[in-house]
């Protein structure tokens, strides 16, 4: 009578469970931030729109225009639509570093108020 052949492989043993608690899922950030690129032009509008869409659910979004050197009407229209939709939904948009080319273009096109770039009037304070 033949004896069964045993496998030479070692059996895997389960590692003892660590006492460390499992990580709780991260809470979503309450605010979102987007640094606008140096060139906000029509060729990159689809990419900008995709980045803005990622921020739609955030109650507060900060848009940083510090790096902007060149901006065209397509990008300003997209940003204006984004700001208006957020306002309609009761969500805030805050701006950072809106001087230079970005501010000049928005002012030239009369979009400061729609973008929320105008400082509050002294009467409203």
C-alpha positions in Angstrom: 0.0 0.0 0.0 1.4 3.4 -0.9 1.3 6.4 1.3 -0.1 9.7 0.0 2.5 12.3 -1.1 2.5 15.4 1.0 3.1 18.7 -0.5 6.4 20.4 0.3 4.7 23.8 0.4 4.3 25.3 3.8 0.9 26.3 4.8 0.2 29.9 5.2 -0.7 30.9 8.7 -2.9 33.8 9.4 -1.1 36.7 11.0 -2.4 37.7 14.3 -4.8 40.7 14.1 -3.2 43.9 15.3 -4.8 45.9 18.0 -4.8 49.1 16.0 -8.3 50.3 15.2 -9.4 50.4 11.6 -9.2 53.8 9.9 -12.4 55.7 9.7 -13.2 57.0 6.2 -12.0 60.5 5.7 -14.7 63.1 5.8 -14.9 65.1 2.6 -13.3 68.5 2.7 -15.8 71.2 3.3 -14.0 73.6 0.9 -12.2 73.2 -2.4 -9.4 75.1 -3.9 -8.3 75.5 -7.5 -5.2 77.4 -8.7 -5.9 78.8 -12.1 -3.1 78.1 -14.7 -0.9 80.8 -16.2 -2.8 80.6 -19.4 -6.6 80.4 -19.2 -7.4 80.1 -22.8 -10.1 78.4 -25.0 -7.7 75.5 -25.8 -7.7 74.5 -22.1 -11.3 75.3 -21.3 -12.3 71.6 -21.3 -9.6 70.9 -18.7 -10.6 73.9 -16.6 -14.3 72.8 -16.7 -13.3 69.3 -15.5 -11.4 70.8 -12.6 -14.3 73.0 -11.7 -16.8 70.1 -11.9 -14.8 68.3 -9.2 -15.5 71.2 -6.9 -19.3 71.4 -7.5 -20.3 69.6 -4.2 -18.1 71.8 -2.0 -19.9 74.5 0.0 -17.0 76.9 -0.4 -14.6 77.1 -3.4 -11.5 79.3 -3.5 -10.2 80.2 -6.9 -6.6 81.4 -6.9 -5.7 83.6 -9.9 -2.1 84.4 -8.8 -0.5 82.6 -11.7 -2.7 83.9 -14.4 -0.8 85.8 -17.1 -3.2 85.5 -19.9 -7.0 84.9 -19.9 -9.5 84.9 -22.8 -13.3 85.4 -22.9 -14.0 81.6 -23.1 -12.3 81.0 -19.7 -14.0 84.1 -18.2 -17.4 82.9 -19.5 -16.8 79.5 -18.0 -15.7 80.9 -14.6 -18.7 83.3 -14.7 -21.1 80.4 -15.3 -19.5 78.5 -12.5 -19.8 81.4 -10.0 -23.5 82.1 -11.0 -24.5 78.4 -10.6 -22.9 78.3 -7.2 -24.6 81.5 -6.1 -27.9 80.0 -7.4 -27.3 76.9 -5.2 -26.3 79.0 -2.2 -22.7 78.0 -2.3 -19.8 80.4 -2.0 -16.8 81.3 -4.3 -13.9 83.1 -2.8 -11.1 84.6 -4.9 -7.4 84.9 -4.1 -4.9 87.1 -5.9 -7.1 88.5 -8.5 -4.9 91.4 -9.6 -2.9 91.6 -12.8 -4.1 90.1 -16.1 -7.1 88.3 -14.6 -8.5 91.5 -13.0 -7.8 93.6 -16.1 -9.6 91.2 -18.4 -12.6 90.8 -16.0 -12.9 94.6 -15.6 -12.5 95.2 -19.3 -15.4 92.8 -20.1 -17.5 94.1 -17.2 -17.5 90.8 -15.3 -16.2 91.9 -11.9 -19.7 92.0 -10.3 -20.8 88.7 -11.9 -17.6 86.9 -10.8 -17.9 88.4 -7.3 -14.6 90.3 -7.7 -16.1 93.7 -6.7 -15.4 94.6 -3.1 -18.6 95.1 -1.1 -19.9 98.6 -1.2 -19.4 100.7 2.0 -23.2 101.1 2.2 -23.6 97.3 2.5 -21.2 97.1 5.4 
